């Protein structure tokens, strides 16, 4: 959950406009560097996407399916038919 929050924050900070509510709290020099198309913008955006993808992967790997959910039953039925 924290990894997803970090990812969303990075993507928001890199892509929101200068007048966006949370971006306006950043120092103006940092906000300018994030939005002028520099490598910092790209790095923050890519790191945010990586955090979101990692969060999704870990959530699926750790959480898996609940025993009584349809997704596990679908997997069992699919394996029996193969």
N, C-alpha and C positions, 0 to 999 in steps of 0.2 A: 504494500500500500504506500509506504514512504517512497519507494523507488518510482512509482507512478506519479506521485505528487511532485517529485523533483523533476521528472521528465516533462510533465505538463507546465511546470513553472519555467523551465528552460525554453520550451517551444513558445510559450506565451511571451516571455521577455524578448526573445529574438524576433518575433513576428508582429507583435502589437505595435501600434503607432505611438509616437512620442507623447500624445495626450491621453493615452490609455491610463485607467485609474491606478494600477499598480506600478506601471513603468514610470509614471511621473514621480514616484517616490525614490527612484534611483538617481544618483548624481548625474547631472546633465552630460558630463564627459563620457560616462559609461553608457548612458542611453544612446548617445550619438554614435559611439563605437559599435553598439549592437545593431544599429539601423542603417549605417552608411554602406553596407554591402561588403564590409571587410571580412577578413578571415575569422575574426572573433564572432561575427554573426553566424557564419557557416559552422564554426566549431560548436557554438552553444546550441544551435539548432540540431546538429547531428548528435551531440551528446544527449539532448532531450529525447530525440527519437530512439536512440540506443537504450535509454532508461525505460521508455515506454515498452519497447519490444522485449527487453529483459524482464520487466515486470509481468508481462503477459506470459512469457515462457515459464517463469518461475511459478506463477499462479497456477498454470495448468499442470506443471510437473509436481508441485507439492500438493495442491488441492485435489487434483484428479477429479473423478466423478464420485458423486455420492452413491452409496450402494443401491438405493431405491430410486435413482433417477432414470429417466428414459435413455440418456446417452450410454450408460453402462449396459442396459438391456439391449440396446441396438448393437453394441459391439459384440455382446455374447451371441446374439442371434446371427450376426454377420459371420462370426467365426464358425458357428455350427453349419452354416450353409456352404462354406468353402470346402 
